[in-house]
Amino acid sequence: MTKTHCPYCALQCGMEIGPGVAISPRTDIPANASGALCQKGWTAGELLTNGERLTAPLLHGEPVEWDVALDYVAERLAAIRAEHGPDGVAVFGGGGLTNEKAYTLGKFARVALGTSQIDYNGRFCMSSAAAASIKAFGMDRGMPFPITDLAEADIVLLAGGNVAETMPPFVRHLSGPRMIVIDPRRTQTAKLAWLHLQPMPGTDLALALGMLHLAIADELVDEQYVAARTTGFEEVRTSLAAWWPERVERITGVPVYRMRQAVRALAAAGNAYILTGRGAEQHAKGTDTVTAFINLALALGLPGRHGSGYGCVTGQGNGQGGREHGQKADQLPGYRKIDDPAAREHVASVWGVTADSLPGPGRSAYELLDALGTPEGPRALLLFGSNPVISAPASEHVAERIASLDLLVTCDFVMSETAALADVVFPVTQWAEESGTMTNLEGRVLLRNQAVAPPEGVRSDLDVIAALAERLGHRFETEPVRIFDELRRASRGGLADYSGITYERITAEKGVFWPCPEPGHPGTPRPFLDSFATPDGRARFVPVQHRPAAEETDEDYPIYLSTGRVLAHYQSGAQTRRIAPLVQAVPEPYVELHPDLAEQLDISPGDVVRVSSRRGESKAVARISDAIRRDTVFMPFHWEGANRLTNPALDPTSRMPEFKVCAVRVERDS
């Protein structure tokens, strides 16, 4: 039996892989110490034996030898760089890549290609919460406390998260506290809640402002904590004057008495947590929305206190580690900023190059995709661990931009929708066929161990990067443990300092929390107990104001669309749509709508429904449910269709697109 971790979400549940790729849960990893796995985890072994696995490189759709494909890509990259400059080539990574891959990808882009044009699909996931946490606390570590701390709470407020479906073992940590859930739908998580607040899509920010207004008006603020551990409260107090509860009720649809019930429960609790998920974050005002919930948490004295706090429920498998070590447009390893001279000097010294040779910040994920093939944009794209034809907003437009490239290279294990457009597809290993570290939603660095040999003809992403780098005149390491040792040196002194973490320690301690700056350091499970990572050690209140959704409903598009995940599937579905039990559980996309709306539109269960936005249209079968608001429909995004409709309007700080709300027209398809 080989001890490793699940290939899916940010819990990174522990599992063992035995003969015949038999999966069983571990009980020594806190995320799922009860021995729980979700349906995706139990069936993960089928990813390795799937009949759709790619086992040879494809050049223009035809199988070729590895050297032929690598030589072709290297020659094309050299030609495009010669004609269009280093930024003529772009790199797009993924939040499911190991730390070693994310680190190597960032190094490859900046050193071997010399391009600033690198970002990753995690921009679409946790970027708003990350930006808000950095503003408030000086550091972004999704949940700055062990997940097991949640069981000590009296109350947990979850804004925009459906953990009962997206990461079911998480729910076992919520069996003790009462839950307050904020969601436009009565999700499986909301059904477990003591109190469900059901706002209109796009109004979470107004709701958070109204709740803080109530906390102040009802004298529930922890004044002693605010004075001792924070700055900026008076400015925020003044900024809330316009957000009296009755106005917030008119905007959100949430009754004042329910807002007051929630705030008083949080304030009366001995221990309480406020958590945010994608529902609150995937908006063009997502950073401000999370900031407003952090302001509420600070006013109630929660962050930096054992048994209480604020946290972001990170989604992708390495959504935390993937945003720390250099595959973001503005980032260097250790969560350093690429425009910081000291950071550039340090990382350049580890890489054996000059700081001046490193490019500056590049475009964010959607802006990068939107620029592909344009006169000022990249002409080539190297894609690792992502499927933007399904997962990007305004996905038809993104597919058109990808199709306009001179060169598209993808690394994938199956022919995903994006890989189908590629000039070259490299077949790469899956999670149990390689080793590497992942950093879960707690900031706990974990080790995936190789359990089985990959199919003949399949190589690691690290092998692909190193082979291309060699052809471009650079030497890159391929052994994960050696890459991790280099990552440790590169991260030393940064906010996300891994320099005291080793594979041996991770194995012995069942994971190590960063920052861990020295070999003898115990790791930091709760980084804010004594002070925050700001210059004066105090958390920052930041005033924010609500604003409408980037696209409001009107006569032509009178209904709100919200998107999300379902229990049986994951992200773009490239993995789960190929596993028979998961397909059987949820075989196709659907449109969920309220019975009153269905009656108004003459739609019955099972009817094919056409949903149209200003960007495109999609068809799916109707599901009728009173769990959703009358003014809203819901579609899962695991299939091609939902993101044809979504709005690419961007948050000005995080550059997060507005996935969670747009205006649509819904009709029974004739």
Phi, psi and omega in degrees: 000134179250127179278127180208204183221158183298148180278359190258248200285182187285354170297325185051054180306141177286138175215160174244144178243123181248192180304142181071021182056040176284132183258134171219148182284147170272158177242010182254007178249121188305326183304322179225043184297342179284358181087022183268145165221152174273177182301324179294318179296315181299328184261008186299332180299333180292342174298325187284333184249012184299136182291349179267007179302138172275137182230008175212146175299146178245129176243113185052040175087355182250138178297137178220168175291155181303314183296327178296313181293316180295317179298318180299313181297314181299318179296318180293320178298316179298318181293317181292320177295322180294324183275321189246359182086170183304323181284003171287350178242134179240157178231135180231120184255194185214152179282001175260355179288148176296164176303321181296320179289315180300316178298312182296323180296317177296320178294317180300315180298313187280328185263306184283322181263334182070022185261147171270353189271077177220133171205188187207168186287349174297340173303331181275000187244285190252008191295325181291316178295322178298314181297318180293320180295321179295319177299316187277315190249349183083001184202145177247105166228103192335289174250105183278048178193155176295146181299331180293342177296333184300329181295339180279349186282155171271325182222137169233122173262126180241113182259110174075039177224143180233065189295336179298334177255322186279331178208073188309322180298340177302324186299332180295339177276356182248015183286337181273304183289154168286145182248138167248122182244131176251115183195137177295342178249152171273081184286176176300327177289317179299328179293339178272352190280149169289326181217128178245119174259126191241078185282161170298140179307138177086007183243015179302324181296314178300320180298315179297321178295318179296323179292320177291322175304314179296319179300320179288313182297324182269010176058046180256002182289138175278085187298324181295314178297314181302317181291323186275331193234002184224168170224157172091007186294321184297322178296319178293318179304314180296321183292344184270000186304325184279353188254053177292152192302321182295324176294318179297322177300318180296325182282316190264333187085000179271122182299146181301320184296328178286321174302313181296321178301317180294313183295317181294324178294317178298317183290327182279344184291142172292319176228136182210150176232146168243122181240144174240151176231190186298331181300326177272339192260330186275065181221160176290354172235027184299321180297316180292325179296312178296321177302319180295321177290324175295319176303318178297316179298318179294318180299328179271000175075034186269309187296144177078018179235130181299126180093358178216168175155185171244144175208154173257130178275089181301144188260302187289157185309314176241039179302328177283301182298327181295341179257018185245337196235021163120001178268005172272154187298333188242025196227148169238165185304150181085016184063038177269153177274137185287343178263010177271115183305319181294321178296318180297317180297315183296309184293321178300323180293324177291323182277351179073031178231175176271149179300325181294338182281345181282134177290170177269198180295150178245197180281149174287171192306302183293321179297325177293311179298320181293334183271349185302132175076000178276165182303326180262359186257177179296148177256347179226148179223129171254123190241126182232122171066035181209158182221067190294342176298335176260320195266346182276152175290158183048052193295332176297318177296318179297319178298322177295320180294318178297320181293341181275357183291156171281334182207125171237125179237127178236150170247121184206166178257344175223172178276084177291171180299326178283320178300328180297341179267355192280150170285322179226133175238123176261127178280126187235164185291156173260174192304320185275357181260008183204164176251159178164166182260151174229149177245115190278186188295344177273350190084020179266120181277124185240163182241120169274127179258140176295130182248331183221159176282144177289160175300152177301135179095355182255136179234167179282155170306322180296323177294319180297313181298315182295321180293321177291319179300318179300318180290341177261007174095021182229152178252123179238143179285152178240344181280120184305319183295324178289323176296320180296322177297322176291319176302319179302316180294319182292328182276348185305128178086351178276173178300315177266077185270112180257009194294340178264007183259135176229163175303321182295318179294317180301316180296314184290324187257003181060037179112148181229132179278134170272158356289145179220085194279350182219154179304326181271359182287139184283356189087169189230085181292329182228087191289345189252012184298320183264321180198164177266166188273039177256164182305323180258005177078004181256146174285153185253121162286136180232118180290136178222160179231141176291148171216156183296168172303153181299335179224113180265161178291155177210192184296323182280326182231083193268002187235146176275141170249134169236149182236162179181193184257163173237164187304317191278347187236169187217130174047231185283359177081001182302328177273302192288333179287001178246011180246116192305312181297328180284321176295321179296323181293314178222093189280343188204163176291162180209166174243119178265127179217155184289148179305323180293319178293320179298318179295318179300324184262004180058047180247133178247159178304134179090348175297148171280127185245137175257123178248126184236141171232184179291353184249343181168190178220161181213150178240141178200165181282153182274137168240127182260128184206137175275009177282351183246156178295156180292336184263011191222144167240157182234139173226135171287149187257017184281352181239162174296128178144300185301317183278358166295334188266332192290160190264124179277013175305136190250143170297131184294339180262304186274342185064030174281131174286162182271071181292329197271355177204131169206168182266134182223165170247136183239130182217148170289129184285131183271000000 
